[in-house]
Amino acid sequence: MPSPSIVPHDDDQEVYLVLDDLGRLGLAWRETSPSDAELETVIQDLLEGQFYNPVRIVAFNTAGGWSRDVSEDIAKELRARCDSEGRDVPDCIRDFVDRFDGRRRLSSERD
């Protein structure tokens, strides 16, 4: 019989953390308040340049017992939002989006 979870059921939420390259300071998982670690806030923060040089984004849910790398999903969403708004991907996240968005990789390989 498995042990009961020590995670309260009301904490059943997805949390998103950004690994940021801070240059000479190195890589760091950026601190964020729990209310700012949800998907929409992370996407808005990325679009607004709140991160120096995002490297990877992970999502986890301790109540659900899972974690995964969501970098590709977020890169595609960032590009889709910029496309729908008719604007270029901001410089602050261009490397991240290009690295993980398969559409860009495929078109580069064709050139």
N, C-alpha and C positions, 0 to 999 in steps of 0.2 A: 504494500500500500504506500503510495507516494506521500511525502510530507506536505502539509498544507503550505501554501504560499505565504511568505511574510510580507508581500506587497499588498497594501490595501487596495480594494477593488475600485475606490474612487480615484485612484491614480492611474487608471487604465487609459493612457493617452500616448500618442506618438510624440517622441522628442527628437529634434533635429539639431545636430551639432556640426559646426564648420571647422575643419582643420585649415588654419591660415598660415601662410608663409610670411613671417614678419621680417624677412631679410636677415640682417646680422643677428637678430635676436633668436632666429630659428623658427621651427614649427611649433604651433600651439593650438590646442582646442580652445576656441574663444569662449570666455565666460559669458553666460547669458542668464537672465532670470527665467524661471520656469514658464512664465507667461509669454516670453519672447522666443521660446524654443519650439514653437509650432510652425508648421510648413509655410503658411502665408507670410508670417512675419520674417522668416528667414529669406524667403524669395524677395520680399520688399527691401530688406536690408542689403541683399546682394545687388539689387538694381540701383540702390541709392549709394553704393560705394562704402558701406559700413565695414567691409573687410578689405585688408591690404592686398592679399593675393590668395584667394581660396584655392585649396589643393584638393580637398575631398570633403564630402558631406555624408554623414551616417545618420540613420534613423534607428531608434530603438523603442521598445515598449516592454518595460520590465514586467508588467502584469501579464502581458501576452507571451513573455519569454522569448522574444526575438530581437534581432538587430540585423541591419543590412546596409550596404553601401548604396546610397541613392544618388550619387554624383551624376550619373548619366541621365536619370529621370529629371533631375533638377536642371541640368544643362539644357535639355530639350525644352523644358517649360520656360526657361529664361529666354531662349531664342524665339519660341513661339509667341511669347508676350511682346518681345521687341518687334517681331514681324507684324503682329496684329496692330501695333501702335505706329507702324511705319517708321521706326527709328533703328539706328544701329545699336548693336550690343555695346554697352558702356565699356570703355577701356579697362576699367577696374576688374571686369569679369570676363573679358574677351578670351584670354588664354584658357581659363577654366571651361568656358562654353565650347571653344574649339577642340579642346582635348577630349571632351566627353560626348559631344553631340555627333552622332554617326553621320548625319547628313553632310556636315562640313568635311569630315574625313573622306567620304565617298567622292564628293565633288573635287577635292584636292587631288585625289588619286587619279581622276580622269584627266586633269589638266596636264 
